[in-house]
Amino acid sequence: MDLHVIWFVLIVVLFIGFFFLEGFDYGVGGLLPFLSQEDRDRSQILRTITPVWDGNEVWMITAGGALFASFPHVYATMFSTFYLALFLMLLALILRGVAFEFRGRREGRSWRRFWESCIVFGSVVPAILWGVAVTDLLRGLPIDASMVYTGGFFDLLSLYSVLGGLTFLFVFLFHGAAFLTLRLSDPRLVARARKLGRTVGGIAILLFVLCLWLTYVQTDLFTRPLAVIAILGAAVAFVLANLLLARAKDCGSFILSALAIALTTAAFFAGLFPRLMVSSLDPAYSLTITNASSSPYTLSIMTVVACIFVPIVLIYQIWAYHLFRGRITQKDAEDEY
């Protein structure tokens, strides 16, 4: 297989892992204010993700690093295009990371509420921004022949991109709710997570359908058979996930939610291939896996490195989730906070 294609596939896999794992982190953080007002309950809720959230973000860092190494022109154009949005995302993620560490350092309701609001901010904002970025990349951006973005910040915002951001947010909220039903032991909190999951899941289905319609109207994704199969499969999986959650089939709901996220990510990249950034000025200006890639020698060296280290990362991640696989109790939360 061509090295360009191999690295395209590897980046797809990394982003699938990131959206699947970090998706429920974002969802848990976004649902926090609505699940309980009690400190002890919120401690249990946060304890479900505190052992793993930083490991989940490694997938984003690895995906960014792989993009930089394999397709440096895409990395340069993308980061200059989304500069302000990425700065806001970075700020949100920094606040979120600090909040996890500082929330339990002092007693006091106002102290905890402040850091909890940072967790909510650091969960909701990145989820929305990722949706905006994905829809912008599919719709196309004003990129010239020199691979330079010629638009401004507000060129990134449209009905389609805003709808994409909200769709990502509510899908992640549902994913987080399904995750909580598997990780919490308190029946009250499980019931609340399930109820909230049904609510945000219904909203997510509506947003998903609207986003699909605008995707059909404003992009060429539906001209790609593989992308069509993946996105329709994602829609079916997400509807079934909602139905299973309503019937308290929590494990099946979480698995189907994860499958929907994975298929949506795969559909996005299948809709782009062999492009990585679409130019709205002229299709010939689009950045592809060939005109934006590193040299064949660089790709070959990185392929060897990836074959060694990607399995190590996977083994470590699986081990970490196996280690923290039990349901969270009040004692677990008290031990951490």
Salt bridges, closest charged atoms under 4 A:
ASP2 OD2 - HIS4 ND1 2.70
GLU22 OE2 - ARG96 NH1 2.99
ASP39 OD1 - ARG113 NH1 2.89
ASP41 OD1 - ARG188 NH2 2.95
ASP41 OD2 - ARG192 NH1 3.98
GLU57 OE2 - ARG96 NH1 2.84
GLU101 OE1 - ARG105 NH2 3.66
GLU116 OE1 - ARG42 NH1 2.47
GLU116 OE2 - ARG103 NE 2.81
GLU116 OE1 - ARG113 NH1 2.88
ASP136 OD1 - ARG139 NH2 3.21
ASP186 OD2 - ARG188 NH2 2.87
ASP220 OD2 - ARG224 NH2 3.78
ASP220 OD1 - ARG275 NH2 3.12
ASP250 OD2 - ARG194 NH2 2.67
ASP335 OD2 - LYS331 NZ 3.19
GLU336 OE1 - ARG47 NE 2.65
